[in-house]
């Protein structure tokens, strides 16, 4: 981890690393994508995301503006079918797609074309730590919000 990184950056890296270690201990595997470890369990890649620094409902989670193409591609290629499904245009039965559109929906070879995305969303701050955790299958919408196919709230770990 970078020495002078912001809290959110450090937390994101730590979450990826912790999930990767847990996956290996449970018989899963770890695959690198962009130099970062992603936990793979039963053909599902775990994607942690801190969506707020205070307690807010999961339905208000959204990617920040300027979200990376990698994250968009993760959801469009490996997540549940959403706004990005199908083709860009269907004009009189002819399906039209741009190269950028096709690239956004291309599965990452590093994760495997059949690997599905399992979202692990949480809120946290430096004083209280993690407030809430949700996991499930989320579809990325064009406005950077998420539609949850299914999700479950998990209790944060209590430190002894």
C-alpha positions as CSV (number, residue, x, y, z in Angstrom):
1,X,0.0,0.0,0.0
2,X,1.1,3.5,-0.7
3,X,2.4,5.4,2.3
4,X,0.6,8.7,1.7
5,X,-2.6,7.4,0.2
6,X,-6.0,8.6,1.3
7,X,-8.1,6.6,3.8
8,X,-10.5,5.4,1.0
9,X,-7.6,4.2,-1.2
10,X,-5.9,2.4,1.6
11,X,-9.2,0.8,2.7
12,X,-10.0,-0.3,-0.9
13,X,-6.6,-2.0,-1.2
14,X,-6.9,-3.6,2.2
15,X,-10.4,-4.9,1.5
16,X,-9.2,-6.5,-1.8
17,X,-6.3,-8.1,0.0
18,X,-8.4,-9.4,3.0
19,X,-11.0,-10.9,0.7
20,X,-8.2,-12.6,-1.4
21,X,-6.7,-14.1,1.8
22,X,-10.1,-15.4,3.0
23,X,-10.9,-16.8,-0.5
24,X,-7.7,-18.8,-0.5
25,X,-8.3,-20.1,3.0
26,X,-11.8,-21.2,1.9
27,X,-10.4,-23.1,-1.1
28,X,-11.1,-20.3,-3.6
29,X,-8.5,-18.6,-5.7
30,X,-7.0,-15.1,-6.3
31,X,-6.7,-13.6,-9.8
32,X,-4.9,-10.4,-10.5
33,X,-6.6,-7.6,-12.5
34,X,-4.7,-4.4,-13.0
35,X,-2.2,-5.6,-10.4
36,X,-4.8,-5.9,-7.7
37,X,-5.9,-9.3,-6.2
38,X,-9.6,-10.3,-6.7
39,X,-11.0,-13.1,-4.6
40,X,-12.8,-15.8,-6.7
41,X,-15.1,-18.2,-5.0
42,X,-17.3,-20.6,-7.0
43,X,-16.8,-18.6,-10.2
44,X,-17.8,-15.3,-8.5
45,X,-15.3,-12.4,-8.2
46,X,-15.8,-10.4,-5.0
47,X,-15.8,-6.6,-5.6
48,X,-15.6,-4.5,-2.4
49,X,-16.7,-0.9,-2.6
50,X,-17.0,1.8,0.1
51,X,-20.0,3.8,-1.0
52,X,-20.2,6.3,1.8
53,X,-18.4,7.6,4.9
54,X,-21.6,7.6,7.0
55,X,-24.6,5.3,7.4
56,X,-26.8,5.7,4.3
57,X,-29.2,3.2,2.7
58,X,-27.8,0.8,0.2
59,X,-30.3,2.1,-2.4
60,X,-28.4,5.4,-2.4
61,X,-25.1,3.8,-3.3
62,X,-23.6,5.0,-6.6
63,X,-20.2,5.3,-8.2
64,X,-18.7,8.7,-8.1
65,X,-18.5,10.8,-11.3
66,X,-15.5,9.9,-13.3
67,X,-15.7,6.2,-12.4
68,X,-13.0,4.2,-14.2
69,X,-13.6,2.3,-17.4
70,X,-12.4,-0.8,-15.6
71,X,-15.2,-0.6,-13.0
72,X,-17.8,0.0,-15.6
73,X,-16.5,-2.9,-17.6
74,X,-16.5,-5.1,-14.5
75,X,-20.2,-4.5,-14.0
76,X,-21.2,-4.6,-17.7
77,X,-19.2,-7.8,-18.5
78,X,-19.4,-9.7,-15.3
79,X,-22.4,-8.3,-13.5
80,X,-26.1,-9.1,-13.9
81,X,-27.6,-8.0,-17.2
82,X,-28.5,-4.3,-17.1
83,X,-28.6,-1.2,-19.2
84,X,-25.6,-2.4,-21.1
85,X,-27.2,-5.6,-22.3
86,X,-27.8,-6.4,-25.9
87,X,-26.7,-3.9,-28.5
88,X,-26.2,-0.2,-28.5
89,X,-28.8,0.5,-31.3
90,X,-31.4,-1.7,-33.0
91,X,-32.4,0.1,-36.2
92,X,-35.0,-1.7,-38.3
93,X,-33.7,-5.1,-37.1
94,X,-30.0,-4.2,-37.7
95,X,-27.9,-4.2,-34.6
96,X,-25.4,-1.4,-34.4
97,X,-22.5,-1.3,-31.9
98,X,-19.5,0.9,-31.6
99,X,-16.0,-0.5,-30.8
100,X,-16.1,1.4,-27.4
101,X,-19.4,-0.2,-26.6
102,X,-18.1,-3.7,-27.4
103,X,-15.0,-3.1,-25.4
104,X,-17.0,-2.0,-22.4
105,X,-18.9,-5.4,-22.4
106,X,-15.9,-7.6,-23.1
107,X,-15.1,-9.9,-20.2
108,X,-11.7,-9.7,-18.5
109,X,-9.6,-12.6,-19.4
110,X,-7.8,-12.4,-16.1
111,X,-11.1,-13.1,-14.2
112,X,-12.4,-15.6,-16.7
113,X,-15.3,-15.1,-19.1
114,X,-17.8,-17.1,-17.0
115,X,-16.9,-15.4,-13.7
116,X,-19.8,-13.4,-12.3
117,X,-19.4,-10.3,-10.1
118,X,-20.5,-10.3,-6.4
119,X,-20.6,-6.9,-4.9
120,X,-19.6,-6.2,-1.3
121,X,-20.6,-2.7,-0.5
122,X,-19.9,-1.0,2.8
123,X,-19.9,2.3,4.7
124,X,-17.1,3.3,7.0
125,X,-15.2,6.2,8.6
126,X,-11.9,6.6,10.5
127,X,-13.5,6.9,13.9
128,X,-16.1,4.1,13.9
129,X,-14.7,1.8,11.3
130,X,-17.2,-0.2,9.2
131,X,-20.8,0.7,9.9
132,X,-22.7,-1.6,7.5
133,X,-21.9,-4.3,4.9
134,X,-24.1,-5.6,2.1
135,X,-23.4,-8.2,-0.5
136,X,-25.2,-9.5,-3.5
137,X,-25.7,-9.1,-7.2
138,X,-25.9,-5.5,-8.3
139,X,-26.6,-4.1,-11.8
140,X,-24.8,-0.9,-12.7
141,X,-27.2,1.6,-14.2
142,X,-26.4,4.4,-16.7
143,X,-26.7,7.1,-13.9
144,X,-24.0,5.2,-11.9
145,X,-26.5,3.9,-9.4
146,X,-27.2,0.2,-8.7
147,X,-30.2,-2.1,-9.0
148,X,-29.8,-5.0,-6.7
149,X,-31.0,-8.3,-8.0
150,X,-30.6,-9.8,-4.6
151,X,-28.6,-8.7,-1.5
152,X,-28.1,-9.4,2.1
153,X,-26.8,-7.2,5.0
154,X,-24.0,-8.7,6.9
155,X,-23.0,-7.8,10.5
156,X,-19.6,-6.0,10.7
157,X,-17.0,-8.0,12.5
158,X,-16.7,-7.1,16.2
159,X,-13.1,-6.8,17.4
160,X,-12.2,-8.5,20.6
